[in-house]
Structure formats: C-alpha cells, structure tokens
Amino acid sequence: MKSRLKSVGDHGSHVFHQNLKITQMGKLGRVEEAIKVFELVTHKNTVTYNSMISAYAKNGRINDARQLFDKMHHRNLVSWNTMIAGYLHNDKVEEAYQLFDKMPNRDLFSWTLMLTCYTRSGMLEKARELFDLLPDKRNPVCWNTMIAGYAKNGRFDDAQRIFDEMPVKDLVSWNSMLSGYTQNGEMRLGLKFFEQMAERDVISWNLMVDGFLEVGDLDSAWQFFKKIPKPNVVSWVTMLCGFARNGNILGARRLFDQMPSRNVVSWNAMIAGYVQDCQIDEAKRLFMEMPDRNSVSWTAMINGYVRIGKLDEARELLDQMPYNNVAAQTAMISGYVQNKRMDEACQIFNQISVRDNVCWNTMIAGYAQCGRMGEALYLFKQMAGKDIVSWNTMIAGYAQVGQMDRALNIFEEMGKRNLVSYNSLISGFTQNELFVDALKSFILMWINGMKPDQSTFACGLSACANLAALHVGEQLHHLIVKSGYVNDLFVGNALITMYAKCGRISSAELVFKDIDRDVVSWNSLIAGYGLNGYAKEAVKLFEQMEIEGVAPDQVTFVGVLSACSHVGLIDEGLKLFNCMSEVYSIEPLAEHYACVVDLLGRAGRLKEAFQLVRVMKIEANAGIWGALLGACRMHRNLELGKFAAEKLHKLEPHKTSNYVLLSNMHAEASRWDEVEKVRVLMKESRAEKQPGCSWIEVKNQLHAFLSDDQAQPRTGEICNILKTLSAQMGNTGYMPSIRSSLLDYE
C-alpha cells in the first residue's frame, strides 16, 4: 500500500514538474520544446493542457491554443480564463467575448480579463456596458480596470467619475488614475494628483519619474528619483533608461554601478544604453560579465552589431545562442534586409519554426524594398495572421515598383485601414505621377473620417502643384491651418512649391516668410522664381541665402541655374556654375551641366555648349543631349542637332519626342527625305507617341484633355474656338510658329 502511494506521489510530482517546464518554455518563447514535453506527458491533467494553451497563446499560436482547448474533455474555470487571456494577448477581442459569452460560470478574473480586452482596444463603451452588468461591484479590481482604461485613452473626466464613484478605493485605484496622467504626458495634472494622494508607494514615485522622462524632463525625473523613500529595482532601471535615452551614458553607468542589487533587466537596460550610443565594445564587455542572460540580452547584442553594420559578428553571436529565439533571429534578418542580403535573410527565416508577425513583416518588407514583389507576395499569401503592417508594406512595395493597380487592389482587399494605409496609397500615386488619383484618395480618406497628417498634406499639395490645381491647393491650405500643421516645416515647404507651380509666387513668398526655414525652403522658392521667370529674384534669394549662413546644396544650384537659363542671364549663370566647385566644393551633376548647356544653347553659343559636353568629367545623359538638341532646333544647326539626336537615340530608343524634334528640324529646312527617314526610324524602334495631356480646373473640378481624343465632349466646339483665337492673334500681328506643332499632330 505504501509502495503504491509512493508511486502515485512520484507520478504526481513528475507531472507537476513537466507542467512547470511547459510553462517556463512558453515564457522563454521555446514553444517547440514545450510541445515535445507536452507530448511526453502520458497522463495529462487539466493543468498540463492549461500550461500548453498558455504557451501557444503567448507565442502567437492562438489557433493552436484554441484547437487544444476544444480537445479538452474536462475544462475548469482556469481553462476558460487561460484561453480568454490568450485572446487578449493576441488582440482577438471578438473571439475573447464569444468565449466569455459561452462560459458556464465566471469569476472576478473572467470579468476583469474581458474588461481589459475592451479597454486595451479602446472599446470603452462596450467595456462600460460590461462593467454595468457586473453582478458584484464590491471588489475594486474591475473598478481599477475601468479607471485605467479611461485614463490611458485620455478620458480623464470619465476616469475621475469612476474613481469618485468607487465604494472602496485602494492604492491601485490611486495609481491607475496617476498612470493615466503620466502616460499621456499630462505631468502638470499628474503632479497635482500625486500631491493629493492619500497614500503612495514606490509605484507612485516610479510613475512620476517615468512620466517626466517620457516628456523629456530629465531634471525633474532625477529630482523625483532622489526623493523616493525606498527605490526598488524598477526605480533604478527607469532612471537608468532615462539617462541612456537622453544620451547621458556616463550618468546611466554611474547609476548602474551604484545599484544595491541588479536583476537581468538592469543589465539589459545598461547594454541597450551602450548599444544606443554605438559603444558595442562596452556592451559586449558587460554582456560577458552578466551572471545570467535571457533572450533580451542576446537580442540586444545582436541588434547592436547590426546597428553598426557588423553582420558577421551578429551572426556569430546568433549561432552561439543556447536556444532559438524569434526576436534574436528577426534582428539578424533585419540586419541582412538593411544591407540587401536577402538570400541570407531568407536562410535565417526558413530556420524559424514559429514566426511572429514582426518576423514575417521584416522579410516581406525586405523583398519589397529590393523590388522583389513576386517573393514578397508569396510570403504575404503564406502568412496566416496578417496584420495592418503586412498590408501596408505590400501597398508601399507595389507603389515603389510603379504597380499602382496592384497597390490599389491590396488597399481595397484589406479590412481595417489606418493612416499609414492611406498615406502609402496617396504617396504611391504621387510618386508615380498619378496626381488626380492621389487627390481622389485624399478625398476618400477625408470622407471615411481619417484625419490627415503632415505626410498626407505634403503629398496632396505635391499633387496640386503638378496639376496646377490652385483652388484645391488653397482648400488644403485652409485644412492645414485648422489641423494645426501650418508650422510643420515639411508641409510649409510643400506649400511653397504648390503656390510657385500654380503661378502664385506672392503666396509662396508669404509662406516662406512665415516658417522656420531650412535649405529645402530656400530651394523651393528659388525653383519657384525660376519657374515663373523671375531669374533676378532667384539670384538675389541665393545671395540672401549666403548672407544668412545657409549652405546651398546641389538642388539649390539646379534651381538657380535653371532660372538663369530660362531668361538668358548668361554671365550670372556661368559665374554661379563656377562657384559651385570653387567656393562650395560641390561637384556638378548631370542636371547642372544640362542647365548650363541650355543656358549657352539658348544664347546661340552652341560651340561652347558642345565643348562643355565634350570636356565635362561625367558622362552625358539624356537631359544634357536633349538640352543641346533643343538649342540646335532653336538656332537651326542641323549638323550638331543630328549628332545630339543620335546620342539621344542610344540613351532613349523608345522616346518619341526626340524623333519628333529632329523630324521638325528637317521639315523646317525642307529636307523631306530626311523627314521620311526619321519617321521610318521611329516606326522601326517601335516608339509609341503618348498622347499629349493637359488639364484645367473649373469650379473645383479638374478636367483632363487628351490630344486627338474624339470621345471628349464638345471637341468640335473647342477646335473652332482655337481656330478663332489663332485668327485673332494673327490679326493683332502676333503669329506663333505652329508649323512644327501641326507636323507633330500629323
């Protein structure tokens, strides 16, 4: 009998230890090892199942957790609560509530879990409805959950109302209210509440220290830290992290050395501080001294090596890890992705048996950034638990490679969208010169109640600038003022460009005067002056820029040289071109040479322009040869024009405008045989002439016109009006050269 009891006791002890091992493996992210232990348990009890459900859920395998839960023959209240907690951990609110609704009985923990589900997801009205259904409201736990939910979401009045209604307040209640203020950056209100607290503990003090650190007030945080009656490890680590985040690594290390006791979190915090400060050798020294390391320690060091580009050292460290960890492996993948080493990233990715969303998204983003959208789509389709980041990454990836139809399909297929989703689509349309579609998406975003940010406004303004849609641009300006982004430099620069491209240079000047300018602001207005024919003003602004000590860059010189070129300021332009390298040590790019070639060409100094092309240090591109060809056309230099056209043909064999320009030159010289040869050459190269497109804004609507588009309503009427205008221009003594235009049309 004693032997039998001993056997039962031994077996029970064995199962207990196995259950404990499953729980520990789950916490460490070693879910595959937990599965093996689970399968080896011959007589599984309810605790065994609950431990495995928790291990699955904590590692993102919520579907596996649910399947195991459904297989259980005997569930206790802990089983139901564990499964709901798993849904909470994986942000599956609806699934959690469905399970909660099916529970045969509930305890206080069940109600608290479900309330936490709602409050964390910002579903405060549903949380309140559930709170009102509570059968017993005497316990403060659920009250505290509601207070924390309201406070975290910035609804301080509602939080205060619940707080005041509480039958019995405990210290957690006070700290829940305080954390609402400190975590939302409301430190003035937080300090006032802290001073009114009936009692405080170390958590209260830590909340104040952390709050001040979050708003960047390091001095106040330090003063509070020094006043803490009995600081705990969290107090020390919070202050240590504050020093490290603010770049005071010496202060952080001093604090670390003074700590009365250190846990693994404090060691990790100090290592992270060194990593952030790119002191990897110091981080490694500390890492080697650690009495115990966890996955965070290894991941921090791998991230450190990745950060400074030492991928081989990072990989060596990853290979030395005593166990696999998805966070560390993802850090390694991220390093390979940043360096476009996708094959090595894929090798690590394939070794990971249980991947979380961060891991999947890192790989998908890597392929997207490299333009390998086929592989990105393959992974995207394989991914089971796609989140909003996955969808947004695909939109941005397709936009980057110019496949906006696919980007739009992804956008339409996704269920929930956020600001990044709309911004990715709008910026994609803008980058691919689909400006009308960009504005339509902006309007759709507004209709759907999504508030634009500075990126949205900048893209919208860029679309207006390129469409010369002044009225729409002015409406966006009003929205910007109402939304509080009028002082944002990114938006301000976009406004300058929009007004300049729409011909409202005075409005561009007003915006320029009202913002805290950077070099982009100066460049935007200089380019605007050039675009509108105000070359002298562009040069004057450039000189003012020098006086104010703003160093010009390559873009600055493109703008001012282009301005000089448009109005024939030859001496000023050549002087500026020479001072680029002599004064500012800026090596000219192809764009600068193209401006100077255009400048000389327009003045008829074709030999000098051609000589510049021959002696310049860089290889001539299409822009340079195009500028020379245009000048040859203007001054009827057929020989040089033909040479430039041949060069262009090699660089842009399928671009029609080059053929048309050369054809027109021959036509103007009545060299019809040559005209025919050029046209045959155009057909042989399979160059397709894109129809010309223009647009006009009437009553806040953009109307687009394609050349030779017979489907356009009132085409005949438009042509008749055009003929009438041409006749009137002829009667007043002005007649533009329309011969070449007619040749283009034919």
C-alpha angles and dihedrals in degrees: 000000000000090000090052093049089049090051091051090047092049091049091049090049090049092052090046091055092045091051090050090050092053090051093049093047090051092052091050092050092246094130096153090058089047089054091052091051090047092052091050093057103100098190105039116193130195091271090055091055093044091051092051093046089053092047091052094046096047090054097050097260095120094149091056089048091053093048090053091046090053091050093056113111094196120035125181129196090270090058092056093045092047091053092048089048088052091055089048090052090052096043093245098146100162093048090049092053093047089055092044089053091054096050113124089214137357138210131201090273091057092054092045092050092052093046089051090051091057098040094049090051091050091246092136098155091056089046090054092049090053092045090054089055093057108127094210121030099174095097113083095215097088091041089055091050090055092047091050091047094051093042095048090054092050095252093132096160091057091045091050091048092054089044092053092047094053112119092210124017122202131187091269089060092055092045092048090057092045093050089054090060097041096045091051094050093249093137096155090058091039093054091048091050092046091055090051095050114124091215136002136200133190089277090061091053092045091052090055093048092048092046093054091047092052091056091046097251098137094165095056091045091053092048091052092046091055090053096053105119095215112006116202130205090275090056092053094044093047092053092042090054089048092056092046094048090051092052095253095128093158091056090048092051092046089054092046091054091050095052111121091214132007130208127192090268092060092050090048091049091054092047090049089051092054090046091052089051089048091241093137095160090058090046091051091048090053091044090056091050094053113119090209131015130198132189091276090059093053093043092050091054094046089050089050094056090044090051093058093041097252095135096159091057090046091051092048090053092048090053090052094056110117091223139018117264124182094213093055092044091049090051088055091047089051090054092052091046092052089054094045091245093139098158091059090044089053091051091057091042092055091053093059111095097187113035125188125210093265090058094049093045093049091056094044091049090049093055091044093051090051091050091245094134095158091064091041090054092047091056092041091056091047093051110103103195103039112185130195091270090060093053093044091050090055092049092051091045095053090044090053092056092044097251097131094158089063092043089054091048091054090048092052093046097052116095106210119033131192136189092278090056092057094041091051091052096044094046089046092055090046094049090050093048094247091134099160090053089050091056092045089054090049090054091046089052091052092048090052091056097251113142115225121232131205092283092053093048093047091052092046091051090048090054091049090049093053092046093043085231096161098168093052089046091053090051090052089050090056090049090050091054092049092046093052098243096113091105094048108115094212091055093041092056091049089052091053091052093045095052092043094051090047091055095251097122092158090059090048089053091051092052090046092054093048100053135073095253130221129181090277090059092054092045092050094054094042089052089046092054090050092048091053096045098256097130096153090052089049091053091045091051090049089054090048088051089056092048091053090052098247108146112227119228135202092281091054092058093046088056098046095041090049090051091052090048095053095056100029102252090159101165094045091047095050091046091053092046091054094047090055093078100020099050105019101027090231113150111223117249127209089268091059093049090048090055092051093045088052090046093053093038095054089052090054094249092131097151091056091047092051092045090053090053091051097050102037117116097233131063114264115251132200092275093058096046090043091055090050092047091050091051091049089052091050094050096033097240098158097175096054091036091057090050091051091047091054090053090049091049090059092049098039109021094165100045110111100197092069092056092045093051093051091045091053091050091055091045092053088053089048091241094144096166089059090047090056092047091053091050092050089049089051092054093046091053088051091230109171117208109230111220114252115251132201134167141199131200115230123172093344092309128111115225115195124203126197120200115254091008104152091180090067108107116246092016092146092050091050092051092050091051090049091053090049092051091049091051092050091050089052092051091053090055098257120110120166120215100264097161094094091045090056090050089052090051093049 
